[in-house]
Amino acid sequence: MAPILDVPPDHITTEIPRWRGLPGRHKEGRVGAIFGNMAVSTPNSTLMFQPMYGHDRVVQLRTDYMFGIDDPLRHPQVFWPNLRRLASMLAPNTNSENSHLWRQFRPDWAERTSSSIDGIYRLKREVLLAMKTAGGAFVKRIEELKKDVVRGACGSLTLAEFDCKEVKQGIFNLERSWLLLGRPATMNDLMFRYVNAQRFELNLRARVDDLTIFLPRFQSPQHEPREVSGLRVGAMTTNLAEAEMLYQAGLPVWYVYDAQVCDSTKFERFLSDSEVQAIRDAVEIPPFHWQMGSYTGYKEGLEYWTGDPNKPFTSRTPIEGAVPLWKGPASHPSRYAAMSEVLGMLKSGMIVGTDPSRPSRSGTTEFTSSPPHVSVTMSSAVSTSHIEQSQGCLYHLTLTQCI
């Protein structure tokens, strides 16, 4: 049983960032924006995201069987040290490498089985083979990384620390997900299995990269920031020391502080009010090549990834019949457990019997209160005691295993 997280209420400070490595005239950030009474600064990203602070959220299943901006695989989340690996997550992109991690499930990938029961399908063999081949190559790479750890190429990381139960369980879960994908299922369950296989691999990659690349950087910090290591999701924080640590480690970071002390002239680029509003109103999260809210409707080049020009790359639209899974402060990590219960099929994310409509770009606001305000009091009803349960159940995706 993992320790219960002690989560303090949001606290926005007046500490002004002065990022090392940036020109003097841009010391406060590469990109900045004002969201309500909060300023957001990033020293090492060209993208801006709305801060996951200062408002309540309702977690709901989206039309792509993900969770919109609450999903740590698709949007930067608040940094928590014991969930450090989430910042190391590969960011959604349209690179040909690892394309199996980002392509949405397509109904024409489901083949009817010889079962006499209507509505039972199996994933096409060529689709499953592509996922297994790409994922299997990464699993083999883990064996090679063990040799690097033994040689001392990963800082002070020991083989016992790297070849830990979380990595072993991650490999088991990934290989098990491929096995399940090859079995007959309803269309709904097949879609969940497909999304889960992607999530298992992304989580495993994040854990391995965290241990072998970023943990050594956290343990041996340097004054000068490292270049961002590939496309990473990164993290948000209201703690300037944490922000500087993430920055020097080469992870994208968004520092949130009091808007009253923000000087928009000290940024390389500062978003206008209309650009900020476009981020809030966006009904999809694009690949991390593009700014969220920078386009609406059809975007050339995404059809390969979505299978339909009318589908968003990552949806913010609740699925038809979506039920509230969790409500609480945007910064609170206990919502990941509610996501895991749905992904693990321990409870439904929609009204039983609902026939999900085809994903579209029509959406509704995700804010549950006027966005965003700083003063948030942690509700006593929000608990993290259920985050770790049933370690033996494959699909009970725990906070420390898979989100």
PESULRA-V954933 format. One record per residue. N is the residue number from 1. RES is the residue in three letters. D_CENTER is the distance of its C-alpha to the mean C-alpha in whole Angstrom. Layout:
BEGIN
n->N res->RES d_center->D_CENTER
n->N res->RES d_center->D_CENTER
END
This chain:
BEGIN
n->1 res->MET d_center->24
n->2 res->ALA d_center->21
n->3 res->PRO d_center->23
n->4 res->ILE d_center->22
n->5 res->LEU d_center->20
n->6 res->ASP d_center->22
n->7 res->VAL d_center->20
n->8 res->PRO d_center->22
n->9 res->PRO d_center->22
n->10 res->ASP d_center->20
n->11 res->HIS d_center->23
n->12 res->ILE d_center->23
n->13 res->THR d_center->25
n->14 res->THR d_center->28
n->15 res->GLU d_center->27
n->16 res->ILE d_center->27
n->17 res->PRO d_center->25
n->18 res->ARG d_center->27
n->19 res->TRP d_center->25
n->20 res->ARG d_center->27
n->21 res->GLY d_center->27
n->22 res->LEU d_center->27
n->23 res->PRO d_center->31
n->24 res->GLY d_center->33
n->25 res->ARG d_center->33
n->26 res->HIS d_center->29
n->27 res->LYS d_center->28
n->28 res->GLU d_center->26
n->29 res->GLY d_center->23
n->30 res->ARG d_center->22
n->31 res->VAL d_center->21
n->32 res->GLY d_center->21
n->33 res->ALA d_center->21
n->34 res->ILE d_center->23
n->35 res->PHE d_center->21
n->36 res->GLY d_center->24
n->37 res->ASN d_center->25
n->38 res->MET d_center->22
n->39 res->ALA d_center->22
n->40 res->VAL d_center->19
n->41 res->SER d_center->20
n->42 res->THR d_center->18
n->43 res->PRO d_center->20
n->44 res->ASN d_center->18
n->45 res->SER d_center->16
n->46 res->THR d_center->18
n->47 res->LEU d_center->15
n->48 res->MET d_center->15
n->49 res->PHE d_center->13
n->50 res->GLN d_center->14
n->51 res->PRO d_center->14
n->52 res->MET d_center->13
n->53 res->TYR d_center->16
n->54 res->GLY d_center->19
n->55 res->HIS d_center->19
n->56 res->ASP d_center->18
n->57 res->ARG d_center->16
n->58 res->VAL d_center->16
n->59 res->VAL d_center->14
n->60 res->GLN d_center->15
n->61 res->LEU d_center->14
n->62 res->ARG d_center->14
n->63 res->THR d_center->16
n->64 res->ASP d_center->14
n->65 res->TYR d_center->13
n->66 res->MET d_center->10
n->67 res->PHE d_center->9
n->68 res->GLY d_center->9
n->69 res->ILE d_center->8
n->70 res->ASP d_center->8
n->71 res->ASP d_center->5
n->72 res->PRO d_center->2
n->73 res->LEU d_center->2
n->74 res->ARG d_center->4
n->75 res->HIS d_center->5
n->76 res->PRO d_center->6
n->77 res->GLN d_center->7
n->78 res->VAL d_center->11
n->79 res->PHE d_center->12
n->80 res->TRP d_center->13
n->81 res->PRO d_center->16
n->82 res->ASN d_center->15
n->83 res->LEU d_center->12
n->84 res->ARG d_center->12
n->85 res->ARG d_center->10
n->86 res->LEU d_center->7
n->87 res->ALA d_center->8
n->88 res->SER d_center->10
n->89 res->MET d_center->7
n->90 res->LEU d_center->9
n->91 res->ALA d_center->8
n->92 res->PRO d_center->9
n->93 res->ASN d_center->13
n->94 res->THR d_center->16
n->95 res->ASN d_center->18
n->96 res->SER d_center->20
n->97 res->GLU d_center->19
n->98 res->ASN d_center->16
n->99 res->SER d_center->17
n->100 res->HIS d_center->16
n->101 res->LEU d_center->13
n->102 res->TRP d_center->12
n->103 res->ARG d_center->15
n->104 res->GLN d_center->16
n->105 res->PHE d_center->18
n->106 res->ARG d_center->22
n->107 res->PRO d_center->24
n->108 res->ASP d_center->27
n->109 res->TRP d_center->25
n->110 res->ALA d_center->26
n->111 res->GLU d_center->30
n->112 res->ARG d_center->32
n->113 res->THR d_center->34
n->114 res->SER d_center->37
n->115 res->SER d_center->37
n->116 res->SER d_center->39
n->117 res->ILE d_center->37
n->118 res->ASP d_center->35
n->119 res->GLY d_center->32
n->120 res->ILE d_center->31
n->121 res->TYR d_center->29
n->122 res->ARG d_center->28
n->123 res->LEU d_center->25
n->124 res->LYS d_center->27
n->125 res->ARG d_center->28
n->126 res->GLU d_center->27
n->127 res->VAL d_center->24
n->128 res->LEU d_center->23
n->129 res->LEU d_center->25
n->130 res->ALA d_center->23
n->131 res->MET d_center->20
n->132 res->LYS d_center->22
n->133 res->THR d_center->24
n->134 res->ALA d_center->21
n->135 res->GLY d_center->19
n->136 res->GLY d_center->22
n->137 res->ALA d_center->23
n->138 res->PHE d_center->20
n->139 res->VAL d_center->21
n->140 res->LYS d_center->24
n->141 res->ARG d_center->23
n->142 res->ILE d_center->22
n->143 res->GLU d_center->26
n->144 res->GLU d_center->27
n->145 res->LEU d_center->24
n->146 res->LYS d_center->26
n->147 res->LYS d_center->29
n->148 res->ASP d_center->28
n->149 res->VAL d_center->27
n->150 res->VAL d_center->31
n->151 res->ARG d_center->32
n->152 res->GLY d_center->30
n->153 res->ALA d_center->28
n->154 res->CYS d_center->25
n->155 res->GLY d_center->27
n->156 res->SER d_center->28
n->157 res->LEU d_center->25
n->158 res->THR d_center->28
n->159 res->LEU d_center->28
n->160 res->ALA d_center->27
n->161 res->GLU d_center->24
n->162 res->PHE d_center->23
n->163 res->ASP d_center->24
n->164 res->CYS d_center->23
n->165 res->LYS d_center->22
n->166 res->GLU d_center->19
n->167 res->VAL d_center->19
n->168 res->LYS d_center->22
n->169 res->GLN d_center->20
n->170 res->GLY d_center->17
n->171 res->ILE d_center->19
n->172 res->PHE d_center->21
n->173 res->ASN d_center->19
n->174 res->LEU d_center->18
n->175 res->GLU d_center->21
n->176 res->ARG d_center->22
n->177 res->SER d_center->19
n->178 res->TRP d_center->21
n->179 res->LEU d_center->25
n->180 res->LEU d_center->23
n->181 res->LEU d_center->23
n->182 res->GLY d_center->26
n->183 res->ARG d_center->28
n->184 res->PRO d_center->29
n->185 res->ALA d_center->27
n->186 res->THR d_center->27
n->187 res->MET d_center->25
n->188 res->ASN d_center->22
n->189 res->ASP d_center->22
n->190 res->LEU d_center->22
n->191 res->MET d_center->19
n->192 res->PHE d_center->17
n->193 res->ARG d_center->18
n->194 res->TYR d_center->17
n->195 res->VAL d_center->13
n->196 res->ASN d_center->13
n->197 res->ALA d_center->15
n->198 res->GLN d_center->12
n->199 res->ARG d_center->10
n->200 res->PHE d_center->12
n->201 res->GLU d_center->13
n->202 res->LEU d_center->9
n->203 res->ASN d_center->9
n->204 res->LEU d_center->13
n->205 res->ARG d_center->13
n->206 res->ALA d_center->10
n->207 res->ARG d_center->13
n->208 res->VAL d_center->16
n->209 res->ASP d_center->15
n->210 res->ASP d_center->15
n->211 res->LEU d_center->18
n->212 res->THR d_center->20
n->213 res->ILE d_center->19
n->214 res->PHE d_center->17
n->215 res->LEU d_center->19
n->216 res->PRO d_center->22
n->217 res->ARG d_center->22
n->218 res->PHE d_center->21
n->219 res->GLN d_center->24
n->220 res->SER d_center->26
n->221 res->PRO d_center->25
n->222 res->GLN d_center->27
n->223 res->HIS d_center->28
n->224 res->GLU d_center->27
n->225 res->PRO d_center->23
n->226 res->ARG d_center->22
n->227 res->GLU d_center->21
n->228 res->VAL d_center->17
n->229 res->SER d_center->17
n->230 res->GLY d_center->15
n->231 res->LEU d_center->12
n->232 res->ARG d_center->10
n->233 res->VAL d_center->7
n->234 res->GLY d_center->9
n->235 res->ALA d_center->10
n->236 res->MET d_center->12
n->237 res->THR d_center->15
n->238 res->THR d_center->19
n->239 res->ASN d_center->20
n->240 res->LEU d_center->22
n->241 res->ALA d_center->23
n->242 res->GLU d_center->19
n->243 res->ALA d_center->18
n->244 res->GLU d_center->21
n->245 res->MET d_center->20
n->246 res->LEU d_center->17
n->247 res->TYR d_center->18
n->248 res->GLN d_center->21
n->249 res->ALA d_center->19
n->250 res->GLY d_center->17
n->251 res->LEU d_center->14
n->252 res->PRO d_center->13
n->253 res->VAL d_center->14
n->254 res->TRP d_center->15
n->255 res->TYR d_center->17
n->256 res->VAL d_center->19
n->257 res->TYR d_center->22
n->258 res->ASP d_center->25
n->259 res->ALA d_center->26
n->260 res->GLN d_center->30
n->261 res->VAL d_center->30
n->262 res->CYS d_center->28
n->263 res->ASP d_center->30
n->264 res->SER d_center->29
n->265 res->THR d_center->31
n->266 res->LYS d_center->30
n->267 res->PHE d_center->27
n->268 res->GLU d_center->27
n->269 res->ARG d_center->25
n->270 res->PHE d_center->25
n->271 res->LEU d_center->23
n->272 res->SER d_center->26
n->273 res->ASP d_center->26
n->274 res->SER d_center->26
n->275 res->GLU d_center->23
n->276 res->VAL d_center->21
n->277 res->GLN d_center->22
n->278 res->ALA d_center->21
n->279 res->ILE d_center->17
n->280 res->ARG d_center->18
n->281 res->ASP d_center->19
n->282 res->ALA d_center->17
n->283 res->VAL d_center->17
n->284 res->GLU d_center->14
n->285 res->ILE d_center->11
n->286 res->PRO d_center->13
n->287 res->PRO d_center->12
n->288 res->PHE d_center->12
n->289 res->HIS d_center->16
n->290 res->TRP d_center->16
n->291 res->GLN d_center->16
n->292 res->MET d_center->15
n->293 res->GLY d_center->18
n->294 res->SER d_center->20
n->295 res->TYR d_center->21
n->296 res->THR d_center->22
n->297 res->GLY d_center->23
n->298 res->TYR d_center->23
n->299 res->LYS d_center->22
n->300 res->GLU d_center->24
n->301 res->GLY d_center->22
n->302 res->LEU d_center->19
n->303 res->GLU d_center->22
n->304 res->TYR d_center->21
n->305 res->TRP d_center->18
n->306 res->THR d_center->18
n->307 res->GLY d_center->22
n->308 res->ASP d_center->23
n->309 res->PRO d_center->23
n->310 res->ASN d_center->23
n->311 res->LYS d_center->19
n->312 res->PRO d_center->16
n->313 res->PHE d_center->14
n->314 res->THR d_center->11
n->315 res->SER d_center->13
n->316 res->ARG d_center->13
n->317 res->THR d_center->17
n->318 res->PRO d_center->17
n->319 res->ILE d_center->19
n->320 res->GLU d_center->22
n->321 res->GLY d_center->24
n->322 res->ALA d_center->20
n->323 res->VAL d_center->21
n->324 res->PRO d_center->19
n->325 res->LEU d_center->17
n->326 res->TRP d_center->17
n->327 res->LYS d_center->18
n->328 res->GLY d_center->18
n->329 res->PRO d_center->17
n->330 res->ALA d_center->14
n->331 res->SER d_center->14
n->332 res->HIS d_center->14
n->333 res->PRO d_center->12
n->334 res->SER d_center->15
n->335 res->ARG d_center->13
n->336 res->TYR d_center->11
n->337 res->ALA d_center->14
n->338 res->ALA d_center->15
n->339 res->MET d_center->12
n->340 res->SER d_center->13
n->341 res->GLU d_center->17
n->342 res->VAL d_center->16
n->343 res->LEU d_center->14
n->344 res->GLY d_center->17
n->345 res->MET d_center->20
n->346 res->LEU d_center->21
n->347 res->LYS d_center->21
n->348 res->SER d_center->21
n->349 res->GLY d_center->18
n->350 res->MET d_center->21
n->351 res->ILE d_center->25
n->352 res->VAL d_center->27
n->353 res->GLY d_center->28
n->354 res->THR d_center->26
n->355 res->ASP d_center->26
n->356 res->PRO d_center->23
n->357 res->SER d_center->24
n->358 res->ARG d_center->23
n->359 res->PRO d_center->20
n->360 res->SER d_center->21
n->361 res->ARG d_center->20
n->362 res->SER d_center->22
n->363 res->GLY d_center->20
n->364 res->THR d_center->21
n->365 res->THR d_center->19
n->366 res->GLU d_center->17
n->367 res->PHE d_center->18
n->368 res->THR d_center->21
n->369 res->SER d_center->23
n->370 res->SER d_center->24
n->371 res->PRO d_center->21
n->372 res->PRO d_center->21
n->373 res->HIS d_center->23
n->374 res->VAL d_center->23
n->375 res->SER d_center->25
n->376 res->VAL d_center->23
n->377 res->THR d_center->25
n->378 res->MET d_center->23
n->379 res->SER d_center->24
n->380 res->SER d_center->26
n->381 res->ALA d_center->25
n->382 res->VAL d_center->21
n->383 res->SER d_center->21
n->384 res->THR d_center->19
n->385 res->SER d_center->22
n->386 res->HIS d_center->21
n->387 res->ILE d_center->17
n->388 res->GLU d_center->19
n->389 res->GLN d_center->22
n->390 res->SER d_center->23
n->391 res->GLN d_center->22
n->392 res->GLY d_center->25
n->393 res->CYS d_center->23
n->394 res->LEU d_center->21
n->395 res->TYR d_center->18
n->396 res->HIS d_center->18
n->397 res->LEU d_center->15
n->398 res->THR d_center->15
n->399 res->LEU d_center->13
n->400 res->THR d_center->14
n->401 res->GLN d_center->14
n->402 res->CYS d_center->11
n->403 res->ILE d_center->8
END
